[in-house]
Amino acid sequence: MVISRQQNGKYHVTFFEAKHNHEVVTPRSKRKLPSQRKISAAQPAEAELAKHSGIQQKLVFEFMSKQAGGRENLGFTLKPFIDDAMCRRWVLVLKA
């Protein structure tokens, strides 16, 4: 997109390329998009069981990542996983 300023002070688009000429999201970052986040029914239950057993949630996340074949295949990121309130909400939503 090329924008120029006219003599009257207003801006005007002089050139617009409708097709993207770069990647919008890299394949590695795609999993971070909210639309790509998915969690199975078993994962929140496993997280709750591990929490009650005294296992650190980061270690549970790493274990689930290895089960899924890597973080990129897990379907969610570490930040919301560690958030206890979010984890409890997942369990409540999936039970409903």
C-alpha positions as CSV (number, residue, x, y, z in Angstrom):
1,M,0.0,0.0,0.0
2,V,1.3,3.4,-0.9
3,I,-0.3,6.5,0.8
4,S,0.4,10.0,-0.2
5,R,-0.6,13.3,1.4
6,Q,-2.6,15.6,-0.8
7,Q,-2.2,19.4,-0.9
8,N,-5.4,19.8,1.2
9,G,-3.8,17.8,4.0
10,K,-5.8,14.6,3.5
11,Y,-4.3,11.3,2.8
12,H,-4.9,9.3,-0.4
13,V,-4.1,5.6,-1.2
14,T,-2.2,5.8,-4.5
15,F,-1.4,2.1,-4.7
16,F,-3.0,-1.0,-3.1
17,E,-2.0,-4.6,-3.5
18,A,-5.0,-6.8,-2.6
19,K,-3.0,-10.0,-2.5
20,H,-0.6,-10.5,0.5
21,N,3.0,-10.6,-0.6
22,H,4.2,-12.1,2.7
23,E,3.0,-14.8,5.2
24,V,0.3,-13.4,7.5
25,V,1.3,-15.9,10.2
26,T,4.3,-18.2,10.1
27,P,3.5,-22.0,10.4
28,R,5.3,-22.0,13.8
29,S,3.2,-19.1,15.2
30,K,-0.1,-20.4,13.8
31,R,-0.8,-22.4,16.9
32,K,-0.9,-19.2,19.0
33,L,-4.0,-17.8,17.2
34,P,-7.2,-18.1,19.2
35,S,-8.9,-19.8,16.3
36,Q,-6.3,-22.6,16.3
37,R,-6.5,-23.3,20.0
38,K,-8.2,-26.6,20.8
39,I,-8.2,-28.7,23.9
40,S,-9.5,-32.2,24.2
41,A,-12.0,-33.3,26.9
42,A,-9.3,-35.3,28.7
43,Q,-6.6,-32.6,28.9
44,P,-8.2,-30.4,31.5
45,A,-9.1,-33.5,33.6
46,E,-5.5,-34.6,33.4
47,A,-4.3,-31.1,34.4
48,E,-6.6,-31.1,37.4
49,L,-5.5,-34.6,38.5
50,A,-1.9,-33.6,38.2
51,K,-2.5,-30.4,40.2
52,H,-4.2,-32.3,43.0
53,S,-1.2,-34.7,43.0
54,G,1.2,-31.9,43.5
55,I,2.8,-32.0,40.0
56,Q,3.8,-28.6,38.7
57,Q,1.6,-27.5,35.8
58,K,4.6,-26.7,33.7
59,L,5.8,-30.3,33.9
60,V,2.3,-31.5,33.0
61,F,2.3,-29.2,30.0
62,E,5.7,-30.5,28.9
63,F,4.5,-34.1,29.3
64,M,1.3,-33.4,27.2
65,S,3.5,-31.7,24.6
66,K,5.6,-34.8,24.3
67,Q,2.5,-37.0,24.0
68,A,1.2,-34.8,21.2
69,G,4.5,-34.9,19.3
70,G,5.6,-31.3,20.2
71,R,4.2,-28.0,21.4
72,E,3.0,-27.2,17.9
73,N,0.7,-30.2,17.9
74,L,-0.7,-29.6,21.4
75,G,-3.5,-27.2,20.5
76,F,-2.9,-24.6,23.3
77,T,0.0,-22.7,24.8
78,L,1.7,-22.8,28.2
79,K,0.3,-19.4,29.4
80,P,-3.4,-20.2,29.6
81,F,-2.6,-23.8,30.7
82,I,-0.7,-22.5,33.8
83,D,-3.6,-20.1,34.6
84,D,-5.5,-22.0,37.3
85,A,-8.7,-20.2,36.7
86,M,-8.6,-21.0,32.9
87,C,-8.0,-24.6,33.7
88,R,-11.0,-24.8,36.0
89,R,-13.1,-23.1,33.4
90,W,-12.1,-25.7,30.8
91,V,-13.2,-28.5,33.2
92,L,-16.6,-26.8,33.9
93,V,-17.2,-26.1,30.2
94,L,-16.4,-29.6,29.2
95,K,-18.6,-31.1,31.9
96,A,-21.6,-29.0,30.8
